[in-house]
Amino acid sequence: MDSTPWTQGGCDPNANPGSFLLEQCLKNNGVRQSVMESWWSTFITEADFEKMANNGINFARIPVGWWHIYDSQGGVAVAHLNNSVSPTDYQYGGLKYLDLAFSWGEKWGVGILLSMHAAPGSQNGDAHSAPPDTSGNHYWDPYRNNQDATVDSIDLYAQRYGAHPALWGISLLNEPKGDINALQTYYYNAYKAVRKYTNKAVVINPLISPFQMGTEDVWTSFMNTTSYWNIYYDLHFYSCFGGPADQNNAGGAIGYIGWDRYWQIVDFYNKQPGRKVIIGEWSGANNFGDDRVVDFVNAQMKTYENADGWAFWAWKGSGGGWNFQSMLAAGIDKSYLNTPYYLPHPVTTSSTTSSTTSSTTSSTTSSTTSSTTSSTTKPTTSTTSTTKPTTSTTQPSTTRGPYDTYTATRVATRTVTETFPETYQGPSTCSAHWGQCGGNDWRGATCCQAPYKCQRQSEWYSQCL
C-alpha cells in the first residue's frame, strides 16, 4: 500500500480505508481537491507506460470506481443518475487521468483491461471497493438499485472507451461476495451493456468468498451459449492469506505453484472447455520469510503462462513482494516479458502459441492495495498467453478438491480461434437521453435519440439533452 494521500492529508489509513472514507477525511481537513489532484497527476505517468513497454510489458489492468465516469457530467454528485445511490460525495477530476492512461497505452503498445473495482454500496466490504463505512458489510448485492447503477456505470465506460484502440477488455466486477443470483443477473445485464459498444473481452469474477474457481456447476452452465462470446474468467491466486498455498518455506510455496496451481488451471479448462481464464491478481508476497522471492515470482510466471493471461498486484507503490518494478530490479526472468502487445479480439482472430506478457498499472484515480485502501489504484502486472495445459491422461481419476496435489506431466500449446457475430459493427444506435455524444477523443455515438439534441458542455463532453 502506498499511503501518500493519507500522509499528505493527515488521515489515518486504518480509520479511513478506501477511496470514499479517505476523501471524507481529506474534505474535513480542507485538502481533498489538492491532495487528490496531486495524487492522480503524479502516481502513474507516461514514464510508467514507457517503462512497461521497454520491459516487454504489454497489458495494464486499471481499477476504477463506479463514480469516475460521471466526471463527464460534472461529477457524480451533480450528475443525472437513473438509480438512487448513496453515497455520491466523491472528488471530481479523476477521469481525465484515465483518458491519459488510454492515450499512453495506445502510444506505448500497452493494452488496458478496465476493471470495476468499486461498485455502489461496495461489493465486498473490503477497502479496495471503497466501502461507505468500516463495518466490513457489503451493500451491493442486497439492493437492486446498486446493481443497476453499476450497469449504468459500465455502460458509460463502454461508451467512452469501447472503440479505443488501447482497450483490451472490461472486467465487470472485482472480487464480489454475497448473493450469487444477484451477481449473475448483474453479469447478464452488464454484458449486454458492453456489447452495445465493443466486441472486446468481457471479464467476470466468480465469488471471492466463499472462494470459487469457476469450475462449479453454477459457473460451467453460465453464459455457455453462442449468444455470449469473448468472455474470460478471472481468478485471484495469492500465497499470503492462509490456505494451502500459504507455506512457511520457499520450497513448499514454489512446489505448490508448480503442481497444485498448474492443475487448478488444467481443471478449469477440463470443466470449462472452450472458455478462457486469466489469473487476474497474484503477487510475490509470502510468509516463508527467506530471500527466494525471485524464484517464487518466476515459478508463478511460468505456471500462470498456461492461462490466457495474468496480472501482478502491483506495478508500484507497495513493498514486500507487492511491487513489480522491485521484482524487475531484483532480477526476475524477463524472458516471460519479451513479446509485443497484440490486439487479440478483432471481429475474427486466430492467435497461435505466442506468449504475451503485460503489466498493469494503477488507475491513477486513487490509491489501493490488496488489504487497505481506495478502490481505483490497484496497480497490477499482467500477461496474455495462448499456451494452454492439455487434459492429461495421467491425471488421477478420483475427484479432487481445488487444493489437492497433482503431478504435472506435460503442457501442450493450441491454436485459439474466435469468431464473433458478423452483424457486429460497433455502436449502431444514437445515445439515449443524458448519454454522451461527443467530446475530445470520444469514439462513441455522435447522435441522439429523438427528441434529444447533442449539446456541447465542454471540449471533453457533449451530452444528449
Summary of the structure (lengths in Angstrom):
residues: 465
radius of gyration: 21.1
end to end distance: 42.0
largest distance: 67.0
contacts: 1688
relative contact order: 0.15
helix: 31%
strand: 17%
